Amino acid sequence: MSWWSRVTGGGRASLASWGLVAIQGVLFVAIAVVPSSWGPSVPTLRLLGLVMFAAGGAGSLAAAWYLGRALTPVPEPNGAGISARGIYAWVRHPMYTSVVIAALGLAVVRGAVVAWILAVALGPFFELKTRREERFLMIAYSGYGAYASRTGKFIPWLGKRHEPPVTLE
């Protein structure tokens, strides 16, 4: 199987899933390019923003590393398995947590209120995206329900699943 097929789930990803990826990209680009004149600039917070951006970037790289071949931009799993080691031993969706931290850091550096609002909007967006993603994961991997019941969603101790497993009936 080619690299692209692994990334795209062998072409099985739905249009809705690719739409979620597109929205995520548009939000992040908008945070980066919204005019700084649209809000206050607070120079003393720029260092904090850079640290947040770097931490979010490092978290994203760590999440990608531990996912390995299972990394895919769409909510559907690509069949390469799941990871419950490294950063995934603590949270189920560290990539999304890291992207939000990086986006908030970028918004703080930019200083535009609109960028802050867009960065905060990534939180509810990723909550909706993970609901779709976890439905697929529960069906594709029999052990996902047990993993999700002991592992936080975005923050280690918060968001553990308590619902019964999804079946194909």
C-alpha positions in Angstrom: 0.0 0.0 0.0 1.4 3.4 -0.9 2.1 6.1 1.6 -0.8 8.2 0.3 -3.2 5.3 0.6 -2.2 4.8 4.2 -2.6 8.5 5.0 -6.0 8.7 3.3 -7.3 5.4 4.6 -7.0 3.7 1.2 -9.4 6.2 -0.3 -12.2 5.2 2.0 -12.4 8.5 3.9 -15.7 10.2 3.4 -16.3 13.6 2.0 -17.6 14.8 5.5 -14.3 13.7 7.0 -12.2 15.6 4.4 -14.5 18.6 5.1 -13.5 18.5 8.8 -9.9 18.4 7.8 -10.5 21.5 5.5 -12.3 23.4 8.2 -9.4 22.7 10.6 -6.9 24.0 8.1 -8.9 27.1 7.4 -9.2 27.9 11.1 -5.5 27.5 11.6 -4.5 29.6 8.6 -7.0 32.3 9.6 -5.3 32.5 13.0 -2.0 33.0 11.3 -3.1 35.6 8.7 -5.9 37.7 10.4 -4.7 41.3 10.5 -3.1 42.2 13.8 -4.8 45.6 13.6 -8.1 43.7 14.5 -7.2 43.7 18.2 -4.8 44.8 20.9 -1.1 43.9 20.8 0.3 43.0 24.1 4.2 42.7 23.7 4.8 41.3 27.2 2.7 38.2 26.2 4.6 37.5 23.0 7.2 35.3 24.8 4.4 33.3 26.4 2.8 32.9 23.0 6.1 31.7 21.5 6.5 29.1 24.3 2.9 27.9 23.8 3.4 27.6 20.0 6.7 25.7 20.5 5.1 23.4 23.1 2.1 22.7 20.8 4.5 22.0 17.9 6.5 19.6 20.1 3.3 17.9 21.3 2.2 17.5 17.7 5.5 16.0 16.7 5.4 13.6 19.6 1.8 12.5 18.8 2.8 11.9 15.2 5.8 9.9 16.2 3.8 7.6 18.5 1.0 7.2 15.9 3.5 6.2 13.2 1.8 4.6 10.2 -1.6 5.1 11.9 -1.3 8.8 11.4 -4.1 10.1 9.1 -5.7 13.6 8.8 -9.2 12.1 8.6 -11.3 10.7 11.4 -11.5 7.2 9.9 -8.7 4.9 10.9 -6.4 3.7 8.1 -6.1 0.2 9.4 -2.5 0.6 10.7 -3.5 0.2 14.3 -3.7 2.5 17.2 -1.2 3.7 19.8 -1.6 3.6 23.6 2.1 4.3 24.4 4.1 7.5 24.9 1.8 10.6 25.0 -1.1 8.3 24.0 -0.9 6.6 27.4 -2.0 9.9 28.9 -4.5 11.3 26.4 -6.5 9.8 23.5 -6.2 12.9 21.2 -2.8 14.6 22.0 -2.5 15.9 18.5 -5.6 18.0 18.8 -4.6 19.2 22.3 -1.3 20.2 20.9 -2.8 22.0 17.9 -5.0 24.0 20.2 -2.1 25.0 22.4 0.0 26.0 19.3 -3.0 27.9 17.9 -3.5 29.8 21.2 0.2 30.6 21.3 0.1 31.9 17.7 -3.0 34.0 18.6 -1.2 35.5 21.6 1.8 36.3 19.5 -0.4 37.9 16.8 -2.3 39.9 19.4 -5.5 40.0 17.4 -8.7 39.3 19.3 -10.2 37.6 16.2 -7.2 35.2 16.2 -7.9 34.4 19.9 -11.5 33.7 19.1 -10.6 31.5 16.2 -8.0 29.6 18.4 -10.6 29.0 21.1 -13.1 27.8 18.4 -10.7 24.9 17.7 -11.6 23.4 21.0 -15.3 22.8 20.3 -14.4 21.9 16.7 -12.1 19.1 17.9 -14.7 17.9 20.4 -17.1 17.4 17.4 -14.4 15.9 15.3 -13.4 13.4 18.0 -16.9 12.3 18.5 -17.0 11.1 14.8 -13.5 9.7 15.1 -14.2 7.7 18.2 -17.3 6.1 16.7 -15.0 4.7 13.9 -12.3 3.7 16.5 -14.8 1.8 18.7 -15.9 -0.2 15.7 -12.5 -0.8 14.2 -10.6 -1.7 17.3 -12.1 -4.0 20.0 -9.8 -2.7 22.7 -10.5 1.0 22.1 -13.4 1.1 24.6 -11.3 -0.1 27.4 -8.5 2.3 26.5 -10.9 5.2 26.3 -12.4 4.3 29.7 -9.0 4.7 31.4 -7.5 7.5 29.3 -8.5 11.2 29.2 -9.7 12.7 26.0 -7.7 15.9 25.7 -6.4 16.3 29.3 -5.0 13.2 31.2 -7.7 13.1 33.9 -10.7 14.5 32.0 -13.0 13.0 29.4 -12.8 9.3 30.0 -15.5 7.3 28.1 -18.2 5.7 30.1 -20.5 4.6 27.3 -20.9 0.9 26.3 -18.9 -0.2 23.2 -20.4 0.5 19.7 -21.3 -2.7 17.7 -22.1 -3.3 14.1 -25.5 -4.8 14.7 
